[in-house]
Amino acid sequence: MKKLTEKNAASYVAIIIFVTFIVRCFIAAYTGLGNGESYYFRGSLHLNLSYFDQPPLFFWLGALSIKIFGLSNFGIRFASVLLFAGTTWMLFLVTKKLFSAKAGFWAVVVINLSAVFTYAIACWYQPDAPLMFFWLVATYFIVELMVSPGTEGSEATRNSRRTWLLWLAVGISMGFATLSKYHVLFLFAGVFMYIATNKSQRHWLRHPGPYIAVLITLIMALPILWWNSQNNWVSFVFQGSRAGVKGEQFQLHFDWFFRSILGQSMFLLPWIWFPTIRQLYISFKLRKQLLAYSFSFWMAILPIVFFTLVTLWSDLQYHFHWQAPGYMMLFIPLGFGIDKCLNSEGKGKRLTRRWLNFSVCFTVITIGVLTLHMVTGFWSSYGPKGVVHFFHGDTVDPTIQGVDYTDIQTRFEKEGWLTNPNVFTGAPRWWLTGKVDWALKGKKDIIVFDPDARNLAFLVDPKTLVGKDAIVIGDKHQPFIDANVKPYFDSVTRLPDIQIMRNGPEYTLQVYYCKNFHLSRLPRMDMPVYRQLIGLPPFGK
């Protein structure tokens, strides 16, 4: 490899993008869909203006990808893989604008070494892929307007045709980011704080450009607003409730807070997380000296701090990737910091090289081993199952979530349920219903027999299923079968279990044959299926 220079940095970035794109295509094709991906899958078969818990863009992209490549793991994930290639290139361009091309190269290296970015965001069917891409596209145009040399500019520059076109581009790219995920609110807030805290940028508050960009974004967000207006604003109620206190007296949970910090570090990898957080401090410290640091700080701080502080009173469980946009923005000054260390003399240069070599080896080897294990289950004795057993006493290998439950389809075909029009299916949990749905490739109507039915409640009308039988799949959910399934049927009979096979039988699901679906005799206004059967919307008053 030739010495990295300003001239050849873009070529090296292109090589990284090409190689990682090919690798991720194989990962996308040969690993199973996780719980969230399986749950989201049916949304791509039922196009709508918006959806219960996410804006519509990634559903639309999934539908387009399936149309092109077919209903397969690769087909539904291809858009995510392609968008992350674009994200990588945009990160290079933004870092080049703010610092240098060499810094951009190292920022690209870091994002491809960070676990949550290089695997989950880059390969999985999730709304984060379009969010990251359009976030950086919008950032690129904003940097062109506000951070690049000459942004203080004259009146002639501020009102030039190029300036107006850039503001239009900001509005359109922010519109697409809004259609991707609600995290875009932190992009708006970060830009505002950057303008408000830098005297040289406050002139933009008197310029029509930002307001036109916001107007364009709102126009592009109309599908979300319209769908929610017709559905009791359920998306905003649901997402807002996740940051609130759920049915209990307010109290601080420091265990949740420290779990969040630990989880973020593990998702990024601790040896990447620590220097990334250090860049947050450096950006804060140097924000008055260089606009690039001020911009990086304000674009990063809000999502990281908000979603971390919220865990003091709200159990966000294992959503450690919600801070990801903030960390992505910190990779920009981190890339510059790496470049500075590598061009210095002494201990810093040597340690930085060792850190990079270790990170590359760890990420490549870990992804290779875990991907192979996810597909084959070869590491069953002391691998992920052993780690979980050590910390939680559980005996279930967590990578089984990344296995498609094709044994469900095999059983349905064997019993004739798949082709029987008088049989539908369901489960007592939204994530399990998603896994069943993906295993059957959406060929059967599905019902979530639980108060937390989420988006699936909008995709099948239970009134059309009255009088039919159901195959309900459980995962040690007998109490919920008794409470939430049996009241809707004349009888519920347990059948032989389904063994999920990988390297031999690894997971067991329970099967119930439920006869004659009908309205529960006991009122269950907490359950969407009950509300729909009596003619009400699934959620709301």
N, C-alpha and C positions, 0 to 999 in steps of 0.2 A: 504493500500500500504506500503510495506516494504521500509525502508530507501534506497535511491538511492546510489549505490556503483559502483565502476569500474567493478565489476563482474556481477551485475544484470542489468546494463544499457542497454545492447543489448537485453535482454528479454523484457524490457519495451518498447523499440523501436519497437520490433516485434509486440507487442500488439497494439501499436498506428497504425502501418502499416496495420494490419489486420482489425481493427475496421474502420479506415478511408477508406480502400479499399471497404469494404462492403457498407458503406454509399454512397461513390461516385458512385458505380455501380447503386444504386437506382436513384441518381441525374442524372446520364448519361442516364438512361433508360426513366425517366418520365418527364424530362424538354425538351422543344423544342430547336432546333438548332438556334443559333444566326445568325446574318447577315453574319459574316465572315465564320462560319462553313458551312452554306447553300451554300455560294459562292464556297467554296473549294470542296464541295461534288462531283461535276461532275468530278473533276480531278481523284478521286478514281475509277471512271468507265472507264476512258481513260488513261491507264498506258502509261507513256512516260519516256524518259531519264531525262527530267527536265521540269520545268513549268515557266510561265511568271514571277511570283512574288515570288516564293519559290522554293528551291531545292526539289527533288522528294521523300525523304524518308517517310515523313508522309503521302503522297498520297499512296505510296506502302503499308505502314502499314494499312492505312484505307481500302484499297482493300482487304488485307489479312483478316482483322477483319470482313469485310462484308461477305467474303467467308465463314468464320467459323460461324458467328452468325446471318447472314442475313442482309438485307437492312432495318435497323431500327436505331433509335437513339442510343441504346445500342451498336448495331453492329458497327457503324462507330466510336464511341467514346471509345470503350473498350481498344484499344491500348494506348490511352492517360492515362486512369485510371491505367492501368498496369505499364506503364512507370513511372508514378509519384510515385508509390509504390517503384519502383527501385531507383528513384531519392532520395527518403527519406532515404533508406538504405545506398546509396552511400554518402549522406551528413553526416550520422552518422559515416561511416568509415573514411571519409576524416578528419572530426573534431577530431575523436579519434586519428588519426595519428598526427595531428598538435598540439592538446592540451591534451584531455583526453576523456574517454568514457562518463563520466558524462556531459562534455561539449557537446559531440555529441548528447546526449539525449535532452538537452535543445535547441540545434540548430534545432533538429527535431520538437520539440514542437513549436518553433517560426515559422518555415516555414508552419506548418499546421494551425497556427492561422492567418497568413497573407492572406488577402482576395484574392489578385491576384494569389497567388500560390495555396491555398487550394481549390479554386473553378475554376477559369478560366483556369489556366495551368493544373490543375490536372484532370479536367472533360471534357474539350471541345476539339473538333477536330481541333487542331491548331498545327503548327510546333514547338511550344515552348516545348511541352512534350518530344519529342525525343532530342531536343537541350539540355535541362536541364540535362537529363539522361546521354547522352554521354559527355557533358561538364564535369560532375562530375566524370565519369569513367576515362576520360583523366586526370583530375586533380588528381585522386587517384594515378595513375601510375607516374605522374610527382612528386607528393609529395614523393613517394617511392624513386625516384631518387635524388631529390634535397633538400628536407626539413627534412626527417627523420634523426635520429642520425646516424652519420658516412657517410653522403653524401659527405663530403670533401674527404674522402677515399684515398686509395693508388692507384697506377697504376694498381695493380692486381685487385682491386675492380672495378675500372672504366672499365676495359676490361673483366670483368667476364661474364660468360654465362648469369647470371641473369640480369646484366645491359643491355646486348644486347636484351634480351627478353622483358625487360621493355620498351626499346625504340621502339621495334616493336609494343608493346601493345599501347603505346602513339600514334604512327602513325595510327593504325587501329581505335582506339577510336576517334581520331581527324578527321579521314576520315568520320566516321559515323556522327560526329557533323557537319561537312561541308555539308553532304548530308541532314542535318536537317534544318539549317538556316544560313544565311550569317553572323550572329553575331559571328560566330566562329573566325572571324578575330581578335576580341578582346581577345580571348583566346591565340592566337599566340602572339599578341603584349604584353599581360600581362606577359607571360612566358619570352619573350625576355627582357622586362624591369626588371624583377626580376633577371635574370642572369646578365644583364649589370650593375645593381646597387649594386650587392653583390660580393665583391672580391672573396669570397670563392666559388662562383658558376661560375666564368668566365671561368674556365677550360673546361666547357661544350661547349664553343664556338670553342674549338680545338678538340672536340671529334666528331667522325662521327655520333654518335647516333642521335642528333637532326636533322641533315640533312637527314638521312635515314627516320626519322619520317615524315619530311616535304614531302619527295619524295613519301612515301606511301600515305599520305593525298592527294597529287596532283593526284596520280594514281586513288584513289577512287573517286576523284572529276571529273574524265574524262566525266561521263555522263552529268554533268552540263555544262562543257566546250564545249563538242561536240554539245549539243542541242543549246546552245547559238550561237555557230559559224554558225549554220544553220538558225538562226533566228535573225540576225542583232544584236547579243549581247544584246537583249532586256531586259533581267533580270537585267543586270548590269547598263544599261542606266536608267531603271525605278527606281531601288533602289538608284542609285547615284543621280538622279534628286530630290529625296525627301529631300536630304540634301542641295540642292541648292536653288537659288532664281528663282522663277517661273515668268518669263515674266514681271518683274517690276524692277525698280531701287533699288539697294541695300539699305536697311534701317534696323535699329534695331527695334525689336518689343518686348519691355519688357513685354507687356501684355501676349504674347505667352510664354515667359520665365517663368514668375511667375505662369502662368496657368500650365505649365509643372511640376514645383516643387510642387504645390498644388495637382495636379493630382497624382503624384507619391506617395505623402503622403497618399492620400485617397485610392489609390489602395493597398498600404501595410497596411493601417490603421494608423492614425497619431501617436498613442501611441506605435506603433511598428516601424514606420519610424524614429522617433526622436532618440531612442536609437541605431537604426541601423546606422544612419548617424554619431552618436557619436562614434561608433566603427570605422568608416572610419578615424576620427581624431585620435583616440587612436592608430590605426594600423600605421598611418603615424608617429605619435610621437615615437612609440616603434620599428619602422622598423629596426633600427640599432642594437637594443638589442636582438631581437629574430627573427629568420628566419620565423617562423610561421606568425608573424605580417607583415613582409615584403611581404611574399607571398600573404597573404590575401589582403593587400593594393593594390598591383599591379594587382591582378586578379579582383578587384572590381572597381577601380577608373576609368578605361578607358571607359567602356560602360555607366556608370552613368554620367560622365562629358561630354562625346561626345554628347550623345543624349539629354542632357539638354542644352548645349551651342548652339547646332544647332537650337534650337527653337528661338534663338534671331533673326534669319533671315529666317527661314523656318517654315512654319506652319505644324507641325507634327500632328495637331489636337489632338485626344484623345488616341494616341498610348503611353500611360504612362507605358505600360508593356515592352517597348523596353529596359529599364534599368534593367530588372529583373535579368539577369545573375550576374550583379554586386552586387545587393542586396543579392542574394543567397549566394555569397561568403562572405558577411559581417555577415551572420547568424552564420558563423563559430566562429569568435572571440566573437560575441554576446553571443553564447552559453557558451563560457568560462567565459565571464563576469557575466552572470546570475549565473553560478555555484559558482563563487567567492563570489558574494553577498549573496547567500543562505548559504554559509559556514562561513560567517562572523557573527559578533554580532552587535546588535544595530539597528539603524533606517534603514540602507540599506537593511538588511535582511527582515524586516517587510514590507517596501515599495515594494520590489521585489515580495514578496508573494502576496501582494494585487494587484500589476500590472498583475501578471500571472493569478490570479483568475478572475479579471475583463476581461482580454483578452479572456480567455477560455469561460466565460459566454457570452460575447458579440458575439464572432464568432459563437458559437454553436446556440445561439438564433437567430441571424441575418440570418444565412444560413437556419435555419429551417423555419423561417417566410417568407423570400423572396422566397425560393423554393416552399413553399406551395402556396404563392400568385402567383408565376409565373404559376403554374399549374392550380389553381382554380380562381384567380382574386378576392379573398375574400376581399382584403384590397384596395378597389377601391376609397374610399372617401378621406382618409387623408394619404395614403401611398406614394409610389414613385411618383404618379401623382401629389400629393399635393406639394412635394418637388420641382419637375420640374416647376410647375406652379408658385411657390413662387420666384424661381430664374430667370426663363426665360419667364414666362407668357404663357407657352405652356400647353395644356390640354391633351397631349398624355402620357399615362403611359409608361415609357421607358422599363419596363419589357415585354411589348408586343413583343419586338424583340426576346425574348426567347420563343415565342409561335410558333408552326408550323402552317402555314396557310393552314390547312387541308380543310378549306371551299373553297379554290380554286379548289382542287381536286373534292370536292362534286359538284361544279358548272360545271366543265368540264365533269364529268360523266353524270350529268343531261342533258346537252346540246348535248351530243354525241361527243364532241370535242376530248376526250381522246382517243377514238378508231378510229377517222377519220384520215387516213394517209395523207390527203391533208390539214391538219391544223397543224401549228407549233405555238410556243408561244415566247414571249419576253417581254422586259420591257425597259424603258428609263434610267435605272440605273443598274450598275453591281450588287449591293447588293440586289436590288429588284428582278432582274432576278434570283439570287441565291435562294431567298426565294420561288419564283414560281417554280423553278426547283426541290427544295427539296420537296415542297408540292406535286408535281406530280411524285416524286421519279425517275426523269430522263427519264420518258416515252415519253416525247416529245422533239423534237429538239428546241433549244432556241437560240435567237439572242439578243444581247445587242445593242439597238439603241442609241448609245452614243459614243463620241470620247474615253471615258474611259471605254473600254470593258474588259481590263485586260486579265486574263487567259481564260475567256470564249470565246474569239475570236479564240482561237486555237482548240477548242473542237468540233465545228460544222462548216461545210463548207456551207456558205450561197448560193453558186452556186447550191447546190443540192435542194434548197428550192424555186427556181424561179418558178413562176406560181402558187404557193400554197397560201392559205389564212393564216392569223395569228390572234391569240388572244393576244393582247398586254395589259398588266396590268400596270396601273399607280397608283401613290400615290401623288395625287395633282400635276401632272406633265403635265398639259395641254399645257403650252408653249413648252415643249420639245416634246410632241406628235405632235404638229403643225410643229415644225422645223425639227425634226429628224426621225419621223415615216411616216408622210403623204407623203413625196416625194417618198417613196418606194412602194406605193400602188396606185391602181386605186381609191379606196375610203376607208375612215375610218369612221366607224359609232360607236357612243357610245351606249353601252348596259347598262342594269341595273347594279348597283354596286354590289360588293361582300362585305358582312359584315363579318368581322373576329370576331368569337364568343369566349368568354371565360366565364366570369360571365355576360352573356348578350352580346349584340353587343358592341365591344370596338374599332373597327378600320374599316375604310372604304377604299376599293380599287376600282379604276375605271376600267372598262372593255371596250375594243375597238375591234370591228370586222374589220379586215383589209383585203381587197380583192386584190388578184393577186399581189404577191410580185415581184418586178422587180428592175432594176437598177434606181437609182435616176436620174432624168433628169438634176438636178443641180449637178455639181461636188462637192463632199464632201471628199476631200483627208484627212480630219482630222478624218474621221470615219472609223474604221477597216472594217465594213461591206461593205462600198463602195469600199475600196481598194481591198477586196477579190473578189468582184463581177467583177472587171475589171482585175483580174488575178494577183494582187500584194499581197505580204505578208501583214498581218494586221498592222504591225508597221514597221517603218524605212523609209528610202528614196527610 
